[in-house]
Amino acid sequence: MSLIMPTIQVIGAVTNQDSISDEGSDLQVGLNAGFCDKYLWRGVTWNKGLVIQPEVVLTYKDFSLSSWGNIGLNKVDVVDYNEIDFTLGYYHSFNSFDIESYLSYFYYLNQDFDATAEFNLGIYYPLGDFTLFARSSIDVLANLGGMYGEIGVDYEKELSDKFSLFGTVLTGLASKTFNEYYLAEFGYPEEGKHSFNLVSGNIGLSYSPFESFYIDADFLINFNVDNEVRSALGSSTNLIELVLRKEF
């Protein structure tokens, strides 16, 4: 359930195209370690308590292979929704826009959910420091046909050689099947619906103390819009995250 992320990052949830190796090499490697005050995915809090989210990314030209995990360090109220994800991705830049597609496999530990997989497709249109995007996912295994989409804008501004500012504003839209499957245990009605679930925004600062090493800190907040989603998950959720990134 990692995409966000987008992230995470892509947050969420995934293929990191910034992992750079020695100049001139087609093979790129990235190691990331995220520390969050909870596990928040598409508006749903799965772990209340500190979690660590490690990731390894291998990239060759336009293709990438990554492994991402979530490990609860101190459980508070909620079951340990630990998981490990594997993602095979493709990212290509054209003259005026970029496209991304990837297939992710989600394996859950200590959960009632069966392992599942999603196919994802995204398009990105840069406008100076801003990038407009639209991306969607469809479940192809356990929750067959469940769909989730995001439309929004990314912002990134280099402040100096060591600091940069980044942020995202997006909307999240979910299919009836997605909501019934993932939100049922939180009190979502058995007969769900397609809905405009949330509006989300985050802002962060990236610091590079030396070459190819980065420290990212950001704050994210979701506002749940749909009435049934608000009843199940509350009016809002937020996340504080610190990510350490090393590129080779």
N, C-alpha and C positions, 0 to 999 in steps of 0.2 A: 504493500500500500504506500510505496514511497513517492510517487510523482507529485512532487511539488514543488516536484518541489522545486523544484522547483525550483529544482528546483531548481530542485531544488536544487531556491538554488536552481533546481531542476536540475531545485530546487532542487519537485518535487518533486522522487520521487523520483533524476535521474541520470541522463547521459550528460557528462561534463565534457564539453568540447574545449575547455581551457587548459587541459593537461598537456604541457609542452615538454618535449625532450630536447636533446642536444640539437643545435641548429643543423638543418639539412637532413635530419632523420625523419622517416615516415612513421616510425613507431614512437608513440607517446604514452607516458605512464603518469597517473595521478593518484595520490593517496590523500584521503580526506577523513577527518574525524570531527563529527558534530556533537555538541553537548547542548541539550535542550531541557527546559523545565517541564516538558511533557511531550508525548507523541501526539501530534495534531496532524490529521490527514483529511483534506477536503471538508473541513469544518467539524470533524468528529475527533474528540479526545479519546485516544485508546489507552494511554498511560498517563495517570496523574502522578507526577513525580519525575525526578531526574532520569533522563535516558541518554545513552550514547549511541550515535549512529555512524559507524565506520563505513567507508566506501573505498573500493579499488576500481580504477578505470583504466582500461587499455584501449588505445585508439590507433588505428592504422588507416591513414588517409581519411576517407569519409566514413569509415566504419568504426564502431566502438563496442566493447564488451565490458560490462561492469557488474560488480557484486556489491550490494548495499544491505545493511542490517540495522535492526533496532533492538537494543538491549535495555530493559528496565533496570535501573540501579537501586531505586527505592520505591516500592509499590505503595500507592496511596489510593485506597477505595476501589481501584479498578484492577481487573485481572491483568497479569503480565502479558501484553500483546506483543511478545517478541516475534520477530520474523527475519527471514533472509530472502532477498530478491536478486534475480539475475536478469540482466537486460542486454539484448542485442540491438544495436541502433545504427541508423544511417543519417548523416547530416550533410547537406550540400548547399553551398552558397551560389546563387545566380547573380546576375548583374544588379538587380534591384530588390531581390528578396531571397530568403533562405527557406528550405524545407527540412523537416525532421520526421523520421518515422522510426518506431522501435517496438519491439515485442518484449514484454516483461513477464516473468514468472514469479509469483508470490508464494512462498512456503511459510506457513504460520506454525509457531511453537506454542503449546499450552492454550490452544484456542479451539472453539467449536467449528470455525470456518474451515472448509476444505481448501487445499491448495488451488490457486487459480492463475489465470494469465490474462493479460490485456494487450491489445494492439492499439498503438497510439500514432496519431498523425498531427503535425503542427506546421504552421506557416508563419514566417516572421518578416516584417517589413520595416527596415531601419529608417528613421527620420532624425538625423543628427544624433543628439544624446538619447533620443527616445527610440523604442522599438515596439511597433504594434504587433500583436500576435493573436492567433486563434488556434486552439488545439483541442482535440477530442480523443477519447479513449472508448473502446468497446471491449467488454469481457468476452473471452472466447472459450471459457472452460466452465468453472463452477457456477457462475452467475451469467450464463450465456445470454448475450444481448444487452446486458446492463451497460448504460452509456453515461459518461460524464464529460462535460465540455467547459472550456474556459476561454473567455475573451478579455483582453486587457492590454496594458502598456507597461513596458519595462523602461527604467531610466538608469543611466550610468554616467557619472561625470568624474573625470580625473581631476583631483584637487592639487596634487603634487606628484613627485616621483614615487612617494611612498603611500599616499592616501587617495582613496576614491570613494565616492558616495554612490549608493545604488538604492533602488526602490521599485516596487511593483504595485499596480492597482488592477484588480480583475473582478470579473463576475463568474460565478460557478453555476452551471445548469446541469440538472440530473434527470435521468429517465425514471419512470415509475419503477422499473425493475431494480435499478440501482438503489433507490430510496428504501424499498421494501426489504432488500437483502441486507444492507449495511446499517440501517437505522432502527430495525425492528426491536432489538434488545434495549433500545433507549426509550421505547414507548411510542414509536411511530406507528400510525394506524396500519392494520393489516391490508386494507385496500388503499394503496398509495396513489400517487399521481406524478406526472411529469411536472417539474417545478424549477423555478429560479430560486436556488437554495440560498445563495450568499453573495455578499460583496466583501472583498478582502483587500487589504493593503499592508505593505511592509516597507520599512526604511532601515538602511544599514550603512555601516562604514567598514571599508576594507583597508587593512594596513599591511604593508610588505616591508618587514624589517631588513630583509636581505633577498637577493635574487631567487626567484622561483619558490618562495615561501610566503604564505598569506594568512592573515588572521582576519576573519570576517565576523562582525557582531551585528545582529539585527533584531528588530522587534516587529512582530506581525499581529494583526488583529482581524478577525472575521466578524461580520455582522450578518446574522441569519435573517433572511427576508421572508421566506415562506412561513405561514402560520403553523403548519404541522411540523416543520423542521424546528421552528422556535420552541414549540411545546416539548419536543423530544430533546433538544440539545441546549436550550437556553437562548437568550437573545444575542449573546456574543461569546467569542472565545479568543484567547490571545496566546502568544508564544514568544519566549525569549531564547535566542539561539547564539551559540558561539561555534565557529567552524575553523579548524586548522587545515590548511591545504598545502601540500608539497607536490611540486611538479618536477618531472625528470625528462 
